[in-house]
Amino acid sequence: MSELPKTFDPASIESRWYAHWEASGQFRPDRPNAEPWTIVNPPPNVTGSLHIGHALDNTLQDILTRHARLKGKDALWVVGTDHAGIATQMVVERQMGALNPPQKRTDMTREEFVAKVWAWKEESGGEITQQLRRLGCSMDWANERFTMDEGFSKAVLKVFVDLYKQGLLYRDKRLVNWDPGLGTAISDLEVETREIKGSFWHLRYPLEDGSGFIEVATTRPETMLADMAVAVNASDERYTALIGKQVKLPITGRLIPIIADDHADPELGSGAVKITPGHDFNDFEVGKRAGMAAGTMLNMLDAKARVVQVSDGLIPAELLGLTTAEARKAVVARLKAEGFLIPHVDKDGEEHDAEPRTIQTPYGDRSGVVIEPWLTDQWYVDAKTLAQPAIEAVRTGAIDIVPKTWEKTFFNWMDNIQPWCVSRQLWWGHQIPAWFGPKREGDELHEHDAERIPFVAADHEDLLTQLKAYYGDDQDFAVFESYEEWLRQPPSLEAIMKIDLYRDPDVLDTWFSSALWPFATLGWPEEATVPSPLRGEGQGEGQPSSATPGTTPHPDPLPAGEQKQLGGRYPNDVLISGFDILFFWNARMMMQGLHFMKDVPFRTLYLHGLVRAADGAKMSKSKGNVVNPLGLIDKYGADALRFFMAAMESQGRDIKMDEKRVEGYRNFATKLWNAARFAQANGIVASTTLEAPRAELAVNKWIIAETIATVQTVDLALADYRFDGAANAIYQFAWSRFCDWYLELIKPQMVGDERGVIDAESKLVAGWVLDQILVLLHPFMPFITEELWHAMADPAHPRDHDLIVAQWPMADARSLDPEASKEVDWLIRLVQEIRTARNELNVPPGARLPLHVRDANAATLARLERQAPALARLARVTHADGEATGGAAQVVVDEATFVLPLEGVIDLDSERARLTKAIAAAEKERDALSGRLGNASFVERAKPEAVEKAKADHADKAAEAARLQAALGRLG
């Protein structure tokens, strides 16, 4: 047993124990006969660093992983990072731009740039993995994965090709979130909506026959250059006669129809809406309902969001090449000059070009530029078809979403799911395995294929087979692995004689690859045990086909199976995730897992909330309220931060960051440390048995019962993913029941100048209880518990294993003694009441008081006799016979009234006066706050934090008044 230092220093033990665990293979699953238990981490970006959300997410995962290990399961926590296409490419390009002279990606070949990214990844990528170690995450680092490692990339390739051949992945022309700064489509998650001051312009569109005009309004007047219709509601009597007629667009002079569509709301504005399907998501759907093919929809912007000529060539030359902001000014000026702008009249009767409005505007979260809805050719997954088995899995309980409140949101999104755009215009990522070749003479092209058709292939052998089948066995081919290489091809006679093909330059969205995480990280497809059964023929509903002519089968949405695959690791047991990626990642894992593995990817999906600033605001760099978890670890230790996260995590509710509570849990660790030092000083050592020692003393029977009850509470809480319930049960037991009461109750008494010793039975029980606390607490506070586990070892019986692989306590209640537990609970309540009375009445701490009792039954009198030494030491009272005389304080516990004579100990009249005055002051403040909270004006107009503070202050003053009133009442 190594003697513990006087001061608990987290930094001195954390790095030492983590290095030991990792080096000794404690994180590896190595129990071949045990039940497999598996969880995968949401792979953080390889460019990332630990933020407070990561700290929460990974703490919860580690709690479950360590708990599973302690329960004897063969626990595997799969760890890895995401290649983060956009973020990583930006990092490397930024570094290149800082060189002297600066370099650009386009100055080199694609292959050269990708090589630079790999070099960066090897040198600087993965900083976050070191930071996860500091948090104490017990991940299987020996099998760390990367979404672009060789095995994972093979899985991504197979999924893309299989989905394409099954008709579930196709090319289409649709609107996407286009980032002009990055030059790529982005996902909704990468779009940041900001409120900006904008304007609402009202325009006149003249009818073709010259009989009048129709009024429309817009926040983006420049897009009128690509308008294709004006929509009105069929029920709007103002426009019934105009439906089917045409208006002549100002500036371009194009004729566009007036159509009927429910998107136009008669109650809003003029009831007429300009329709620009190439630059607005709602308008795109209106255009489709009106029968407009995507290929006919006008696109007036290029990839840099500058104005380009539309198909009819009517946009004036002076507008071409302008940015959207420049075009807006020019278009408004021209509309005004030509009389097509309807002025806005404000409340003072003054005219303005436009009505001021606050506009919700999308920005790229990385580029910081305005996102454009842009019509372009992309690759899409038929998410609607893949979503059906996932919906059914949640509906039937094959996947349990915790908390259940998220199910409604899940079903609403999945039932209305849109095609999933999976292509990105980047160089870093999984390049799409599709090659474009010229069409054969006489073949009809799909509208999205322009002059070339795609060939999707798993490898060059597969590609060559497809090419010969299409072009003929006697043909030669020049296959270029990138579009850029094809553009650079030399105009040689040999090259001209071959059929040339170039590979699609786009890469896959990172969500596409991370959707395979639960099974591709486990060795799939090599170890896949289930084929992909197919059914039926024909295309999915509304899906254009870019596959070779013929019918295309679709997968059968089979129910989740019972047999685990991939060595018993699939399905995973649970997934922990923030609710904000429910659809970007969680739902897509469900789709891909059910489709390719024919089973759910995980049995349970636990969605936690966000960690917010102390005032409840969302954390952001721009607000300056971001909290660095590494700074908190430096200050308070990883254990304290982890325990804070667990204790505050209440079934998905957001967590308010509170550094004082983190500090409080550091104090909790210190309390446990000091308890272990007390144990060492009194000859208490680690237990040699999992079962509780035999006990005769009531205090030992009581603490054994309290321990078993805590184990049961923690077991139930963790089974229900009540992290806060589990953490708080351990906290209350360790701090209050064990440290504050049990150790005090067994503490040896002073006999003269000599200190006594703890009896042998209590030493055994105390050592056993402390062991149970360390095991229970280990998933939450792994570092301090491992340190104390070894420090408490008896030199005669050294630990033969680390705490991380110890055995979880048994909640065996067969040997409990209810009467003993009741007696110690009674003792604790009596001591608490006496201490409260002494404190509130200003009784000197050292004063020893007689304790008289009235109305006590025989059982209480017997308890008083048995517990007399404890009462003398803990409450500084001695049981006295007879009735008390003079002024006294009274406390009631159960049926008995206990009386403490105070004559000559305190000035009773002064104490009554003090309490009366304090009660009046507390009640006055309480009532003032009550009146303030009852004022509707204050509640409605004050800041939310001011209202919350007033409520808290009111509760404090009400409690203080009640406490003081009770103290006065004790004086009789």
N, C-alpha and C positions, 0 to 999 in steps of 0.2 A: 504494500500500500504506500504509494508515493504521497508525501505531504503536500497539500495544496498551498500555493502562495496565498498571502493574506488578501491580495487584490485580484479581482477577476479582470483579466485583460483579453478580450476577444481576439485581437490581432495576433497574439502570440500562439494561439491554438488553431486558428482557422486554416492557414496555409499548410500547417504541419499535418493536420488530420486529412485534409483533402488530398494532399500528395500521397499520403499513406493509402487511403481508400483506392485511389486510381491505380497506383503502382502495384497494389496487391490484388487487383482484379475484382474488387468487391462490387463493382457496378455491372459486371458481366453476368448474364444468366448462365448458371452452371449447376443447376439442380435437375438432372435429366429425368428423375422419377417424380418431380413435383408438378403441380398444376401450372401450366404456362399462364402468364399474365403480361399483357402488352399494352403499351401506350406510345404514341408518336408525338413528338413536339411539333407545334406549328413552326415550320422552318423559318427562322429570321433571315432577313436579307444579309448576304455575305458582306455588304458594305456597312451594315448597321452597328450600333453600339447599344448597350443595355439602357432601356428607359424604364420608367416606373411601371408601365403596362406589362413589359416583359417580366419584371420582377414579380408582379402578381401572378401572371399566367404560369410561369415556371415554378413558383413556390407551390402553387396548388398541385401541379403535376408531380412535383417531388414528394409532397406529402403522401399522395396516393401510391407512388412507387415505393417509397421506403416502408409504408404501411403494408403493402403487398409482400415485400421481402420479409418483414417481421412476422407475417402470417404464414410464412413457409412456402410462398409461391415462387415460381421461377420467373422473377420480374425482369422485364426488358423495357427500357425506355429508349426508344429509337431517337437518335439525335442527328441533326444535319442542318444545312443552310440552303437557302434558295439563291439561284444565280442572279436574281434581281436585274432583269434585262436593262430596263431604262436607267435605274440608279447606278448600276455598275458601269455602263457605257458612259454615263455623264461624268463619273469620277475619273475614269481614265482619260476622257477627252479634256477634262479640266486640267489634269496634270500635264497633258501634252501641250495645251495652250500656254502653260506657264514656263515652258522650256525656252531657251534662247539659242536659236530663233524658235518661235512657237511652231507647233505642228498641228495639222488638222487631220481628222480621220480620212477625209477624201484625198489627202496627199499620198496615201498608201493603198495597197490592195486590201481587200477584205481579210484575206488570210493573214497578212502582216498585222492588221489591227487586232484581230482575234488573238493572235499570239501575244500581243502586248497585254491584253486583258488577262490571259492566263498567267502571265508573268506577274502582273499586279496581284492576282488572287493568291499566288503562292507566297508572295512577299508580304502583302498587307491585309489580305482578306481574312476573315474569321476572327477579328478582334473580339467580337461578341461571344465567341465560344470560350475565350479566357475569362470573360466577365461572368458568364454563366457558372463557371467553376467557383468564382468568388462568392456567388450566391449559395453555393452548396449543392448544385444540381447533380444528382447521382445518375448521369446519363451514360450509356454504353459508348464511350468515346472510341473504343477499339473498333467499332463498326460505324464510324461517323460517315454520313452520306452527304452528297452534294447533287443538286438537281441536274447537273451536267456531267456527272461522272459517267464512266463508260457503261456500266450496267443499267443505271437509271435512264440514260439517253436511249438505250436499246428498247426499254419499255415504252418510252415516249413515242419513238418511231413506230413501234408496233401498234400502239393505240391509234395514232393518226391514220395509218394505212388501213387498219381494220375498220375504223369508223367510216372512212371514205368508201371502201368497198361495200360496206353495208348500207350506203346511202344516207348515213347519219352525219356526214361532214361534207360540205360542198362550198363552192364559190358563189357569191351573190353580191349584187350591188345594193347597198343599203347606207343609211346614215350612220356615222360613227362619231364618237367624241374625238375630234381631231385637234392635236396640239401643234399649232404652227411653229412654235419655238423648237420643239423636238423633232417635228416632221414625222409623227407617227400617230396611229390610233391609240387611245388609252382607255382604261376601264373606268367605270363610275367611281370606284374607290380612289382613283387618282385625280378626281375632279373636286375642286374646293369651291363652294359657292360663297360669294361675297356680296354684301349689299353695297351698291354704289349709287351715287346721285346721277340719274339719267333723265330722259325726256320721253314724252308720248306725243308723237306727231299725228295729226289728222290730215288725210289726203283725199282729194277728189279724183275718182277714176271715171272719165266720161264714157257714157254709153256709145256703142258703135254708131247707132242711128242718129246721134246728136240730140236725143230727146231729154237729156239730163245727165246726171252723174250719180254714182254710188259712193258713199263715204266709207273709208276704212281707216283704221288707226294702227300704229305700229311703234315699237321702240327701236326698230332697226330699219329705217327708211331706205338704206342702201340696198337691201335685199329685194326691193321691188323690181330691180333690174332682172331678176330671175323668177318673178311671179308667174304662176301658170294657171291661176283661177282666182275667183272671188267666191267665197262660200257664204250662203245664207241658210237659215233654218227653214225647212219646208213648211213649218207651221206659222212662220212670220208673214202675216198678210201684207205687210209693206212691200215684200219682194216676190210674192207668188208669181206675179205676171212677168217678172224679169228672169226667172230661172230658165236657163237654156239660151238666153241672149248673151251678147259679148260686150266687153268693155275694151277701150283702146288705152293701153298703158301709156302714161306720160313718159317722156324722154325717148323710150325705144320705139313706141308706136305699135308694139305687138298687140294682136287681138287675143284676149283670153276669155274663157267662158265664165258665166255665173252659174254655180252648181249648188245643189242642195246637200247639206250635211249637218248632222246634229252637233258637230263641233262648234258651229256658230250659235251663240246664245243670244236670243232676242232681248234679254234683259241687260246685256253688257254693251255699252257704247252704242254704236249705230246698229248693231246686230249683224253687220257684214264683216267678214274677215278675209284679208289677203292671204293667199295660199302659196307658199314657197317651198315645195316639197324637197328641194335639194339643200335646204338650209334650216329646217326646223323639224323636230321629231314628230310633233303633232301634225304638221302639214304633210309630212311624208305619209302618214297613215291615211289622211284625208285624200291625198293623191291616189293611193292604192285603191281606196274604196271607189274613187271616181273612174277607175280603169286605166290610170296612167302607168305605163311600164316604167320600171326604174331606169331603164336605158334612155327613156325620153325625157326624164326630169332634168331640168337645167341646173348646171353647176357654174356659178359665176366667180368662184375663187380658186386659186391654185394652192399648192401645198404650203405656201408661206402666207396664206390668207390675203393675197393681193388679187385685185379684180382682173379677170380674164374675159375674153370674148365668149359669149354663149353661141349655140349652134346657128342661130339666125343672123348673127353678125350685126346686130342693131345697137349694141352698146357703143356710145360715142367714144372715139379714140382718146379724148382727153381724160376719160375715166379709167382707162386700162392701166394696170400697173399700180394703182393706188391701194394703200392699205384700207381696211374697213373703216377706220376712223377718218381717214382723208376722204374716202368715197362718201361717207355720211355727210360731211360738210358740203361737198360739191353737189350731191344729189339734192339736199335740202335747199341749197341756194338756187338751183335750177328749177325745182318744183315751185319755189316761191316766186321766182321771176316769171314763170310761165302761168301762174295763177292756179296751180294745182294744190297749194298748201292752204289748209283752213286754219286761220289763226285761233289761238286759245285765248279766251277772255277771262281774266282773273276776277276775284271777288270785288276788286276796286274798279272794274270796267276797263282795265288796260289790256291791250292786245299783245300777245307774245307768239313767237313761232311755234312753241310747243308747251305742253303742260308738264311741269316738273314731276318726276316720279322717282321713287326708290326702286331700283331694278335688281333682282336676284341674278347675278352674273357668274357664269362658270369660269374658273381659272384652273390652269394646270398647277397641281400642287408642287411640282418640281421646276417647271419652266417659268411659272409666274405670269404667263400670257393668257389672254382670253381664249377659251376653247370654242372651236367652231363645230357645229353640226355639219358634217361634210359628207357628200355622196361619193363613195369610192368602192372599188372592188376589194373584197376581203374574204377570208375563209371563215365559215360559220359551222357551228355544231348545232344539230337539231335538238336543242335543249328540251323542247316540249315533249318529245318522245322519251328521252332519257329521264325526264323528271317524274314520269308516272310511277315507276317502281319505287322511287324514293318517297313519293307522297304516300304510297301504300304502306311502305315500311314504317313510317312515322304514325300513320293512322292505326295500324294494327299493333303497334308497340314493339315491333322488331327493333326499332331505334327509339330509345326513350330520351326525349329532350327535357333537360332540367335547367331552369325551372319551366314548368308547363306553360307559363304565360307566353313563351316564345312560339308555341305551336301555331297560334292563330296567325302571327306574322309570317311564319314559314309557309303555311298553306296558301295564304293570300298571294305571296310572291311566286310560289311554285305553280299555282293554278293559272297565273297570268304571265308565265315566263316567256321571254323573248329569245330569238336565236342568239347564240353566244358567239361573239366575234373573237376568234382565237389567233388572229395574225397581227403582227406588229412590224413596223417599218424600221427595224434595227439591224445591226450586224452581230450583236452579242446575244446568243440564245440558241435554241434548237432550230436550225434552219429547216424550213418546211420541205419535206421530201417529195416535191412535185417539180416536174420539168415541163417546159412549154415547147411544143413543136408546131410546125406549120400544118394547117389542115390539108386534107387530101382534096383534090379538085372535085367539086360537086357536093362535098359534105356541107351540111347545115351547121353553122356555129351557134352555140349558145350565146345570148347577147352579152354575157359577161366575159367571154373568151377573146374578144377583139379578133385579131388575126391568127391567134394560136390557141391550141387546146392543151389541157394539162394531162400529164401522165404521172400518177401517184404510185410510187414504188418503194418497197422496203429496202432494196439494194440494187446494185447495177445489173445483176443477173435478172431480177424481176423486171427492171426497166427495159432491158434489151428484149426480153420475151414480149412485153407489151408493144414495143416499137416495131418488132418484126411482124407481129400479128396485125398491126395497123398499116404499116407502110410496105410490108412485103419482105420475104427472107433475103432478097437480093440487094437490099439497100445497105449503104454505109452511113454511119452516124457520127456527127461531131457533137459530143456531149460536154457542155461547159457547166462547171460546178457553181458558177455564180453569174448573175446578169452582167456584173461588171466585167468579168472575164470574156463573156460573149461580145460585149461592146468593143473590147480591145482586140478581137480576133483579126489576124492579118488577112487581107483580101487575096489569099493565094488560090490558085486554080484548084489545088487539092481540096481546100476547104469549101470552095464553091460547089464542088461535085458531091459533097456529102449533105445529108439532111441534118441541119443544125438545131440543137435544143439547148436551152439554158435553164438553169435551176431557178426556181422562185427565190427572189432575194430576201423575202420576208422571213421572220422567225416567229416562233409560237409565243403567245402570251404566257407569262410565268404561271398564271393560275391553271393553265392547261396541264403543265407538268406537275405542279404541286397537288393537283387533284388525284394523282396516282400514288401519293405518299404512303398511305396505309398498306399498300401491297408491293409497290415497286421497290421500296426500301428493304423488303424482306426477300428479294431474289427473283421476283416475278419478272419476265415470263418463264425463265428456265425451270422454276419449281412449281409453276402453276399446275394444279391438279384438275381443273375444270375447263373444258373447251367452251367456246362461245356458240351455243345452239342458236339457230336462226329459224325464223318462221315467215310464212307469207311471202308475197311478192308485191312489187310496185313501190312507188315513191311514198315518202312520208307526206303528210298533209301539207300542201302548199310549198314543198321544197323543190327547187330546181335541181336537176341533176347535171353534174359535170363528169360523171363516170361514163364508162363506155356504154354504148346503146344496149338496152335490155332491161330486164327486171332486176330489182334490188331487194334482197330480203331484209327484214327488220328483226331485232332481237325480241325474244319472249320475256316479258317482265315476270320472272319467276319469284316466288316467295323466298325469304331468307332461309337458308339451310341451317341444319343443326351441327353438321360436321365441320370442325375447324380445318383450315388449309394452311399451307406454308409452315409446316412444322408446328401446327397448333397456335400460330401467331395471328392468323386472320380468321374471323374478324378480330380487330383490336378490342380490348375490353371497354375502354372509355376514351373519349377525346375531350380535352379541356381547351376552350377557345373563348376569345372575346366575342360578344354578340355582333360586333361590327363587321365580322367576316363570315357571318352565317351563310350568306349567299355567294360570296366570292370564292370561298374555300370549302366550308362544311358541306353545303348542298352539292357542290360539284364532286366532292369525294364520294358522296352517296350515289350520285349518278354513275360515275365511272366504276366504283366498286361493285355495285349491283349489276352493271352491264358486263363487266369482264370477269368478275369472280363469282357472280351469281349468288352473292350474299352481301349483307350490309358491311360497311367498312369498320363500324364500331357499334357496340351494343348501347352505349350511353353517350349522349352529347351534353356536356355541361358548359353552359354559357355564362361567363362572369361579366360583371359590369366594368365601367371605366374607373380609373383612379383620377379623381378630380382635385383641384386645388382646395385649400381649406375653406374657401367661401363657396364652394360648389361649382365654380366656373371650370370649363374645360381647359386643360393645360395646353399651352401653345407657346412657341418661341416668341411669337409676335407680342404676346401678353406679358412675357417675362415671368411666368409663373410655373415654369417647368421644374420639376424636382429630380435631381440626379440621385438614383439609388445607390451608386457607388460612393457618393459623398455621405449618405446615411450609414452605409456599411462601415466606412472609415470612422465615423463618429460614434456609432452605437453597436456595431457588430452585425454580421449577417443574421444571426439568430433573432435579434430583436426586430429587425426589419421583416423577416419571414413571419414571425409570430404576429406582428401587427397586421400583415396582409391576411393571414388566416382568420384572426379574430374579428376583422372588419368585413370579411367576405360573407355576405348574407344572401345566398341564393340569387345571384345575378344583379343585386342592387349596386349602384355606383358607390365607390368608397371616397370619402373626403380625406385628403391627406392631412395628417395631424402629427407633426413631429414630436409633440409632447407625449403622445401615446407611444411612439417608438421609444422615446426615452424611458417611459414607464415600463416597457417590456425589457429594456436593458436592466432596469432595477429589479425586475422579476428574475432575470438570470442571475443577478448578483445575490438576490435572496436565496436562490437555490444553491449557489456556490457557498454561501455562508452556512447554510444548513448542512452541506457536506463537510465543511470544516468542523462544525460542531460535532458531527457524527465521528469524524476521525479523532477528535480530541477526547471523545468519550468511549472509545473502543468499539464503535459500531462499524461493521464491515459488510461487504457485499454478501448477499444470500447465496446459498449453494443449492437451493431448490426453487422450482417454479411455483410449487404449492405454498400456501401460507403456512408459517410455523404454527404449532399447537400453542394456544394461549389460554391462560386462566384469568389474567387480570382484565377487568372491565375495559380499561383504556385501550388495551391491545386488541380485544375483541371488537371494540368500536372502530379503531383505525383500519382493521382488516375489512370490516363491513363497508366502511367508507371507500376503501380502495376498490373493492369488488363493484360497488355501485358506480364508481367513476369509470371503470373499465366498460361496464355495460352501457353507460351513457355515451362514451366515446365510440364504442362499436356501432351503436345505433345511429349516431350523428354522421359518422363517416360512410355508413351504408347508404344514408340518405343525402350524401354530399352537403351536409350542414357543417361546413368548415368552421364557422363561428361557434356553433354549438360544441363541437369537439374541443376547440382551443380554449373556450371559456370554462368548460368543465374541468380540464386539466389545470388551468390557471387557478380556479377557485380551490380545487382540492390541494394542489401543491402549496399555494401561498397560505390559505386560511386554515384548512383542516390539518395539514401536516406540519408546516413551519410554525404557524402562530399558535396552534393548540396542542397538537400531539407532542411536539418536542418540548413545549413548556410543561405539559402534564407529566412527562417522564423525566424532566430535568432533575438531576440529583440535588437534594437540599443541603444547605450549609448546617453543619452540626458544630457549633462553636466556631473555631477558626478553620475547621476541616471541611472540605467539600466531599460529599458522599459520592457514591457510584451508582450508575444505572444498573438495574437488575438484569440478569442474563436473559430472561424471557423478552424483556423490552428491547434489548440489544438485537436479538434475532429478528423480532418483528420490525423494528425500525430499519434494519438493513434490508429486509425483504420489501418493505413499502418503498424505500428510496429506489430500489431496483425497478419496481413497477412504474414509479414516476419517470425514471430515465427512459424506460422503453416506450411508455405512452407519449412522452414528450419528444422523443427522437425524431419522428417525421417532421415536426414543426421546428425544433431547435437542434439540429444534428450535431453541431460542433461542441457545445458545452456538455451535452449529454454523453457524447463519446469520451470526452476528457474525464468526466466524473465517473463514468462506468469503469474505466481502468484505474482511476485514482482510488476508488473505494474497494478495490480487490484485496482480499485477505492474502497476505504473503504465503500462508499455508495452503490456500486454494486459489492460485492465480487464474485469471480469466483465460479460457482456452479459445475464445473467439471475440471478435469486435462486436460492439453494440449493433452496428448496422445489419448484422446477420443473426441477432439474438432472436428469442422466441417471444411472440406477443403474449401478454398476460392472459390467464384463464379467468373468466368471470364465473367462478364456481361458488355458489351461494349455499352449498349443502351444510357447511359447518358454522353458519352464522348464529349468533346469540342475540335475538332482538332485545331482550331485557337489558343486556349490557350496553347495547347501543343507545337505548332510551336513557339509561342512567347518565352516560357521558354527555349526551345531548342536553339533558336537564342541567348538568353541571355547567356546561358552556353557557347556556342561556342565563343561569343565575349569576355567573361571574360577569357576563356582559351587562346585565341590568345593574349590578352593584357598581361596576366600573363607570357606567354612564351616569348613575346618580352621584357618585363621588365627584366626577369631573364637572358636571353641570352645576353642582352646589359648592364648588370650590373647596372641597375637603382636601386638606394637605395630603400629598401622595404618601408620605411616610406614616400617617396616622393609622393605628390599628384600632378597629371598631368592634364592639360586640355585635352579634347578629341574633336578634330575637325572631321567633317565628310564631305565627298565629294560623290556626285552621289547617295545620299540616296533618296529612294522614300518616299511617304507620310506615308506608313505603318511603315517603319523603323524609321522615325522621331517620329512617335507616340509612338512606342515601347521605344525609347530613353527617352522620357519624362516620360512614365509610370514606367520605370525600373531605373530611375535616382538614387533613394536611394540604390538599390541593386548594381549598378555599382560603386557608391561611396564607398560602404563598402567592396565589394569583389574585385574590380580592382583598387581602389584608384584613380579614374578618375572622372572629372566633365565635362559634356557636355558644350562646348564653341562654340559660334557663330563665323562666319568668317573663313578666310583661315589662316592656320598655317604659321609662318615665321621661317626662319633659319633651322638648321638641325633638322630632325625629324625621328621617326620610323613610319612605315606604316603597317597596317594589313588589310586584305580584308576578309569580311564576306558577303556572297551573293553578292548583286549588289553594296554595299557601301564600300568605302575605309575610314578607320579610321586612323587619323594622331595624333601622340603623339609628341609635340615639346620637344626637348631634350637639346636645347641651355642652358648652365649654369647648367644643371643637371648632364651630364657626359661629358668627354672629347671626342668629336666625332672623332677627328683624331686618338687619341690613341686607341679608340675602333675599328676603321676600321683596324688599323695596327694589333691589337691583333687578330681580327677575320681572317684577311688574313693569318697571320702566322699559326694560329691553323688549318685553312683549308688546307694549304700546308702540314702540318705535318700529318693530318688525311688521306689526299689523298696519301701521300707517303707510309704510312703503308698499306692502302687499296690496292694499286697497287702491293706492295711487296707480300702481301698475295695472291693476284690474280695470280701473276706469280708462286708462290709456288704451288697453287692448279692446275695451268695449266701444271705443270710438271708431266708427267705420271709416272716417276720413284718414285716421292714422294708419289703420290696417291696409287700406287701399293705396295710399300715396307713399308711405314710407318704403325704404329699401327693404327687400326680403330679409336681409341679415339683421336689420334693425328690429324688425318684428320678431324674429327668432330670438334675439337677445332679450327683448322685453318679456317674452314668454318664459325663457329660462330664468330670468331674474325674479319673475312673479312666483315661479315654482319654488325657487330657493327661499324667498321671503316667507311664503306660506308654510314651508317645511320648518323654517326657523321659528316662526311664531308657534307652531304646534309643538315643537320640541321644548321650547321655553315654558309653554303652558303646562306641559306634562311635568317638567321639573318643579314648577311651582306647586302642582298638585301633589307631588311626592312629599312636600313639607306639611301636608295635612291642613 
